[in-house]
Amino acid sequence: MAITQAVVLAAGEGKRLRPLTYTRPKCMIPLAGKPILHHVLANLKSVGVRKAVVVVKYMEEVVREYFEAHKSELGLDLEFVTQGSKYGTAAAFAQAAGKINSTFFAAAGDVITTPAALEELARGHEGRITALLTEVDKSEQYGIAKVQNGYLAGFEEKPKNAPARALANCSLYVMEPEIFKALAAVKKSTRGEFEMTDILKSEKVKAVITSEYWLDMGLPWQLFDANRFLLEKMPEKKDKSQIENSTIKGKVILESGAKILDSYVEGPLYVGANTIIGPHAYIRGTSSIGANCSIGDSTTVKNSIIFDHVNAKHLSYIGDSIVGAGCNFGSATQIANYRFDAGSVKAKVEDIIIDTKRKKLGAIIGDEVKMGVLSSVMPGKMIGDHCWIGANVMVKENVERRTLVELEQKLKSSKIKN
């Protein structure tokens, strides 16, 4: 029997993805032209889901407004409910009680996977709850499960002494409606939340192990991997009238009104509606550029994710970076993405220095940032939303949101002698 209903969690902020989540929920970060949550719901629809209850809270109006505008495109019966004062995933799923009347998918709204993984989960479902698991490296970053005879035999959230490889909880389940009573009975944890961990420990949980692609994006640079995966799945889309005097190598996806003029492009590349690339731009790597952008004269974009309404018209370099909506790059803005010592780039997230394990990482820039002429940003730095970075400034540390950064100069002048 096909599973036609789903509960999808879209209530969280995603603090470790700041500054991008200062102005949108984590699930609304755009990848390959659409918010993460749109991709999640599209996958559910592709495996037979017709109705989805979406649980919202943080900046919920952003979620509601987007899907009100795109509901015909998605083709799902969507119902939104607001998570109450109780925090945690068990409390969030419990919000859908009374709105679901048959076997349903229960999914995090910020996880990228494949329809095949969902089909595996549905086929393996038994009892009141079934969980999808996958083998991961760096298992200390995930909720780790032990499996015995096809069922969960133990579960630990982000263990300190985790093995190098282990089975991670994918935050994707199939449940029966009677599970809502158990969800409502979960007690507050020591962290002050009502957590799915307690359900996984108290219920008989069938385990389905998948080798399909799966990614829970907890840190900004993980967005690059998800963007690449999504672009690889998308079919090429372009019209000859959209490309003038340009060299195109690899896949490009051009939405309505997008144009590439007198430029050199190495795909895969997604370009949103009414965005103009060129003249004389160079685009390479795996990149997504949003709608109503202008990437102009002698600007290079390499392996980056650029949101809507971004202008980089003159002599800029944007490499291995994520750029929020409404940003403007003054002439010759440069984002460095490589260390002199060729070491992996470090980044500061919530006051903790993290080794990204990436040789190339540029900047993570929030919405509505203005970069002055000849400004630059060092590798792995983050700039909060609505900042102004003055002319000639070199950003060498993270910049808090709504900050003006200016360079002080001491000038000396004298008369020129013959």
N, C-alpha and C positions, 0 to 999 in steps of 0.2 A: 504494500500500500504506500502511495506517495505521501510524503510529509508536506502539507500545504500551509502550515503556520510556523511562525518564528517569533522569538523575542530577541531583540538586539539592544545591547547596552551602549548608550551614547551619552552618558551623563558626566564622564570624567573630564578633567582639564588637561592632564598630561604635563605636569610641572617640569619634568626633565626635558621637555621639548620647547620650553621657553627660549627665545622670545616669540616663537611662532604662535604659541598658545595664549599669549596675552590677549590676543584679538580674535581668537576662534577656539573652539574645542579641538582636542587632538584629532577626533574622527573627521573633522572638516578640513584638515590640511590637504591641499590639492596635489594629486599625483597623476601624471598622464592625463591631465585635463579635467579631472573630476575629484571631488573629495573622497577620502578613504572610505567613508561610510557608504557612498554611492557604489563603489566597487564591491563592498561587502553585500549590500542588498541585491545588486545585479547577479552576483554568484548564487545567492539564495533563490532568486527567481528562476535562474537557469536550471535548478534541480527540482523545480515544481512548487516552490513556495508562492502562495497567492496573497497571503495576509501577513504583515509584520507589525508587531507592537514594538515601538522604539522608545526606550526609556531615556529621558533627557534631564539635564539639570544645569550644568555650567554653561552659561551663554546659550541657553536653549533656543532663544529666538533666532540665532544664526542657523541652527539645524532646521527649525520649523519653516523659516522663510525660504531656505534653499529648496527643500523638498516640496513645498507648496508650489514653487515655480517650476519644478521638474517632475512632478508626479506623473504626468502623461508620458513623458519620456521613459520613466522607470517602469510604469505599468504594474505597480503593486498597490494593494489596499493597505495604506499606512495609517496607523493610529499612534499618536504620541501621548505618553504619560510622563508626568514629572515625578522624579524620585523625591521622596519626602525627607524628613530630618535624619533618617537612618542612613549611615554611610556603609559601603561595602557591596560586593557583587551579589551576595545572597539577598540582601535587602532590595537591590535593584531588580533582580529577576522576580522577586516577590510582588513588585508593583504591577505585574501583568496578570495577577490572579483575577479570575472572573472574565478575562478578555480572551482566553485561550480555551478551546474545548476539545482538542485532539492532540495526538502526538506532535511535538514541535521541536524545531531547532532552537537552541539557546546559544547565542553567539556574542562575543565582544565585537563592538563596532569599529575597532581599530586594528584588526588582524587581517593580513592579506594571505590568502591561500587559493586553492583551485576548486572548481566544481567537483572534480574527481575525488578530492579529499572529503567533501561533504557527502558524496554518494557512498564512499566507503563507510563513513560514520553511520549513515542511515541503514545500510545493509547489515551492519554488525550490531544494531541496537537490540538490547534485551532488557527486560525489567523496567524499573522506573527511571533509570538514568544511565546513559552511556557517555563516556568521555573520549575525546580524540587526543592521542599522544603522538609525539614524534621525538626521535633521537636528536640531541643537540650537543654541541661543544659549549664550554663555559657554563656548565649547568648551574653554577651558583647564582646566575641571573634569573632563574626560572623557578616555578613551582615544579618539584621533581616527584615522580610517581614510581612506586614499585609495583610490579605486576606478577601475579601468581595464578596459574590456570585460567588466564583470560580476564581476570578481575583485579581491580586495584587492591593491593595488599598493604599499602602505606603511602603517605603523601607528606611532603615537607616543603614549605614555602621558602625559596631562596636559601638553601642550607649553606652554612659557612664552610663545612668540610665536604663539599660536593665532589663526586668523581669527575674525571675529565670529560666523560660522556655519560649521558643519562637520558631517561625519558622525561620530556617536559610536557606539562599540561598545555594544550593548545587554546584553552578558553573557548572551546567549541564542544557542544553537547547535544544529545537528543534526550528529551525528557517527556514524561507523561504528565498530564494535568494534575494528578494527585500529588506530585512533588511540591506543589505550592504550600501545602500544609507544613511540610518539613522545612521549607524555606522560611516561612513565617515564624517557626519555632526556634530558629538559630539564635543563640545567645551572643551578646557583644563580646568581641575578642579583647585581648590585652591591648591591642592597637586602637580599640575604640570603634571597631567596625564589625559588621555582620558579614561574615566571609564564607565563600563557597568551600573553602578548605574544610569547614566543619561538616558540610554535606558529603564531601568526598570521603571523609573518614567514617561517617556514621551510616551511610547507605551502602548497599551492595551495588558497586559501580562496575559495569562492563567496560573493558578497555579495548579500544580499537587503535592500532598503531599504524600510522601512515608514513610513507616516504615521499609524499607529495610536497611541493613547495609550501612553506609556512613561515611567516615572519610577524612577530609582535614588535612594533617599532617603539622602543622605549627611549632611544637617544637620537638626536637629530641626524647624525650621519648614517643611521640605518635607513633613512628615507631614500637614499640613493639606490640601495639594493632593491627596494620595493618598486621604485620608479622604473628601474631597468626591467624587472620582471613583467610589469604591466605593459610597458612599451613593446616588449618582445612578443606579447600575445596579440597586440592590436594589428589589424590589417593596414596596409599602406593606404593613404587617402590623399590624393592630390589631383589638381587639374592643371593642364598646360598653361591656362591663362593666369595661374597664380605664380608662375615662375618666369622671370625675365633675365636673360643673359647671365645665368648662374650655373655653377657646377654642383650637381647633386650626386652624392655617393651614399648608398645605403637607404634605409627606409625613412620616409618622411610622412607625417600625418598633418595635413593642413586643414584647419576648420574654415568655415565660410568667411570670406573677406581677408584671409591671411595671404600675404605675398612675400616672396623672396626675390630681391632685386640686386643684380650685379654682385652676387656673393658666392661664397664657397661653403658648402654644407656637407658634413660627414655624419650620417645618421647612426642610430635611430634618433629621430627628432620629432617632438610634438609641438605644434604651433597653434595657439588658440585663435579664436575668431578676431578678425580685424587687426591682427598684429602684423607689423611691417619689419622684415629682416632686410637690412641693407640701406643704402648701397655699401658695398665693400666690407661686409661683415664676414666673420669666419666662425662657424659653429661646428663643434666636433664633440666626440664622446657621446654619452647617452644623456640627452637634455630634454627638459620640458619647459616651454615658454608659454605663459598664460595668454589671456585675451587682452586686446587693446594695449599691447606693448610696442615699443619702438627700440630696436636693436640696430644701431646705425653705423656711421662711417668709421671704418677701421676698428670696430669693437669685436673682441673675441669672447665667445661663450664656450666654455669647455666643461662637460659633464656636470651640469648644474640644473637646479630646479628654480624657475623664476615664476612668481605668482603674477596675477593680473595687474595691468596699469603700471608697468615698470618702464622707465626710460633710461637707456644707456646709449646715447646717440653719437658720442665722439670719443674715439681713441681709448676706450675702457677695456680692462681685462677682468673677466668674471670666471674664475676657475674653481671647480669642485665646491661650489657654494650653493646656499639656499637663500633666496632673496624674497622677502615678503611683498605684499601688494602695495602699490602706490609709491614705490621707491624711485628716487631720481639720482642718477650718477652724473656728477659734473665731469667736464672734459678731462680725460686722462686719469680717471679713477682706476686704481690698480689694487686687485685683491691677490695677495701672495698665498700660494698653496703648497709650498715646498720649503723645508728647512735647509739651511746651509750645510748642516752636518748629515743630511739625508736620513735622519732619524724619523720615527713615527711621530705624528702630530699629537700634542697634548691639548685637551680642552677642559675648561672649568665649567662644571655643571652643578648648580646648587652648592657652590662653595667647595666642591670636591674636584680635584684635578684627576682627570681620567685619560689614560693612554688609549687613544682611539684605534691604535694598531693600523692606522692608515698612513701611507707615505705621502698622500696628497689629500689635503683638506683645506679649503679656503675659509670663508666666513659664513656665519649664520646670522641673517639680518632680518629684523622684525619689520612690520608694516610702516609705511610712510616715513622712511628715513631719507634724508637729503645729504648727499655726499658732495663736498665742495671740489672745485677744480684741483687736480694734482694731489688729491687725498689718497691714502693707501691703508690697507688692513693686513695685519700679519696673520699667519696661518692659525686656524682653529679659534679665532676670536668671534665673540658674539656681540651684536649691537641691538639694544632694545628698540621697541617701536617708537616712532615719532621723535627720533633723535636728529640733531643737526651736527654733521661733522664738517668743520670748517676747511677752507682751502689750505693745502699743504700739510694737513694733519696726518700723522702716522698713528693708527690705532694699534697699540701694543698690549692692551688689556681689555677685558670685557667692558662694555659701556651700558650702564643702567638705562631703562626706558626714560623717554622724555628728557634727554640730557643734551645740552649744547657743549660741544668740544671745540675749542678754538686754540690756535697756536699764537703764543706771545713772541713777538720779535723785537729785538733791540737793533734799531737801524743807526748807522753812522754815515754821515755824508760830509763831503768837503769839496772845495773848489778844485777843478782840474787845472794844473799848472802846465803851461806850454813846455 
